[in-house]
Amino acid sequence: KGSRSAFVSAVNPSSSSTSAMSSSIENTADECSTLLPSKVMHQQDPNLWLYHVETTTSTMDEARKIVESITTDDTDERPKSFLISAASQSQGRGTTQRNWKSSQRGNALFTIGIPQSAWMVDLKKKNHGSMVPLTLLPLKVGSLVAQQIQRSLEECLQDDKHQGMSNAAPKVTVKWPNDVLLKQSSSTQSSYEKVAGILIESAKDWFIIGIGINVGYAPDIPKEGSDYGRQATCFSQYCNATASSADANDDDDNEEYWVEVSKKLAVDTAHDLHSWLHSKPDEHLSSIDEHSGGAILDKWKSFLDWDMELVLRDTPKRERVRLTGVMADGRVIVKEVETGTTRTLVADYFL
């Protein structure tokens, strides 16, 4: 369909893997039933299992079911990683059990499962026997998500340009420890709005990594109350690819377009993490450096905007701070804007 198919193909040039993902859509489950959805194996690596449901309570709930099935299965069949994605969620959640509004279709909602041994043991072997701090896992995932968002937006905006439209590309930035933002600058000010969030939990001997990316719509974020937070943005606020197609003027058609883009984002992100974790030294150039804690930090910091002002979310005064440093284990050093006081943060969250 004109620009629509051009962008969807460009999101993942190797469309064979994503077509396999799409083929599983018919095998869906309503909400979070006791039945597992059907799986397909990633065509580039059968050790990455792909699942998809149309609707569920949360992909994190589905991931726990998958882990339970994997760990209790009497057969030797076991993936090295898995992906479960959904078109909508009725009970999506973020950090500290905050509500993640995701009942509408059109955003990327997915959970990636990796064995804890892949980080704690295998990654250590790739890093000259040195343990990579587990606290760097959200930063590694954040970098991969930021890369995928940047790639997808660039493809979409390039497609718009071919259609005679020109929108200013936002800058993709990261916010410690688990968010991705889009920065839009004018001559007088800059705005930073949330486009993606990450939640990492454990289930038996697996890590389950929940990721939400605002693709087709930006959910309303309360400015007060327990779910208050930074205002959200989405791809469709910058990218007009669907509107440029003569047959894409219907809201339902636009929604399906963003659903397909979201599925491909999920598959590509999962494959990126899976490939990085399980690659052999001879499969990647400078593989040892790529798997070090320093390399993880350098990549994450390449997306960081040091000038961004942040607000401590869960303190009584909600102090305004700026990052001044990132430590080797992923902790950050911040300076309060008003007082100049510095502090080291371990598990705090920012607006």
Secondary structure as UniProt FT lines:
FT   HELIX           3..11
FT   HELIX           15..23
FT   TURN            24..26
FT   STRAND          39..42
FT   TURN            43..44
FT   STRAND          45..56
FT   HELIX           59..72
FT   STRAND          81..89
FT   HELIX           95..97
FT   STRAND          108..115
FT   HELIX           116..117
FT   HELIX           118..122
FT   HELIX           123..126
FT   TURN            127..129
FT   HELIX           134..136
FT   HELIX           137..162
FT   TURN            163..164
FT   STRAND          171..175
FT   TURN            176..178
FT   STRAND          179..185
FT   STRAND          190..203
FT   TURN            204..205
FT   STRAND          206..213
FT   TURN            226..227
FT   HELIX           235..237
FT   TURN            241..244
FT   TURN            246..247
FT   HELIX           251..278
FT   HELIX           281..283
FT   TURN            285..286
FT   HELIX           287..290
FT   HELIX           293..301
FT   TURN            302..303
FT   TURN            306..307
FT   STRAND          310..312
FT   TURN            313..314
FT   TURN            316..317
FT   STRAND          320..326
FT   TURN            328..329
FT   STRAND          332..336
FT   TURN            337..339
FT   STRAND          342..345
//
